[in-house]
């Protein structure tokens, strides 16, 4: 059997198309989750190093982080709860994941707690 230059096998082409489709649709979904993780980490760091700040200042610092990450406006609604020996910061927001002919709302609830 003689192979001709440039000839491809259907299986290889199907794999490449599948891989490209997964990357094309998977990267946007991964980006929203990655932003959620960054925001949650920022909450933890804020409490670790600045938990003694007044609530409005903690909220403002985290709102700046949410803004820099490009999170939806709902992510700017941050709640700080203080109890004896414990500070909790949390937010809830929704991101829309879109595919051709399909749309899914993903709700994220980042939360961080510091116990003294």
N, C-alpha and C positions, 0 to 999 in steps of 0.2 A: 504494500500500500504506500503510495506516494503522498506526502503531506505538502500542501500548498501554503506558501507564505501568506499570512493574513487571515487564514481560516481560523474560526473560533468554534468552540464546542458550545452547544446550547446550555449545558449545565453551568459552565463558567460564566456565561453571559447572564444567566438567571441569578447566580450568586452575586455578581457585581451589581445588578439592578436592585436586588434585595438589600444589599449593604448600603447602597446610595439612598434608598427609600428610608431605611432605618435611621441613617444619619440625618437626613433632611427633616424628618418628623420628630426624631428623638432629641435632637439638640435643643430645640425650643423648650421642650418639656423639662429637660435637664437644667436649662438656664433658670427657669422659675424656681426649681427646687434648690439650686445652688444659691440663688439670692435669698431664699428663706433661711438656709443654713448660715449665710453670712450675717443676716439680721439677728438670728438667734444668738450667734457668737458675739455680736456687738452688744446684745443685751447682757450676756454673761460677763463680758469685760467691763461694761459700764458698772454693773453691780460689784464686781470684784475690786475695782479701783476707785469708784466714786459713789458708793452706796450712801455716804454721809451727806451728799448734796440734797438740797430741797427737791421735792417732787417735780415742780415745774422745770427745774434745770435738767433733771434726769430725762424728763419727757422731751424737752427741747433738743438735747443731745441725740436722743434716739430718733427724733423726727428728722434731724439732719442726715443721719445714717440712712433712714428709709428713703429720703429724697435722693441721696447720692446713688442708691442702689436702683432707683427707678421703680420703686414699689408703688402700688395704687394708693390713692388718697386715704382709703380706709386704714392702711397700715400706720398712718399718722395718729390714729386714735389709740393712744397707749395708756394703759392703766398701771398705776403704781400702788401697791397695797403694802402697808407697813403694819406689822404685828410685833409684839415684843420679841426681839432677837431674830426677826426675819423680814426680808424685803423681797417682794415679788413684782416682776415687771411682765406684762403680757399685752398682746395685741391680736387681732383677728382680721384677716383680709382674704380676698378672693382674687384669683388670677384665672383668666380664660385661656384654655388650651384649644387651639383651632387646627383642625385638619380639613381637607376638602370634603365638604358634606357632613362634617361632624364637629361638634363643639362641646367641650367639657369644662365645667367650672370646678376649680380645685381650691378648697378652703385651707388656708395655712393658719396655724395658731402658735406662733412662737411664744415661748415663755421661759423665764429664767428666775431662779430663786437663790437668794443668798441667806444662809443661816449663820448667825454670829455665835 
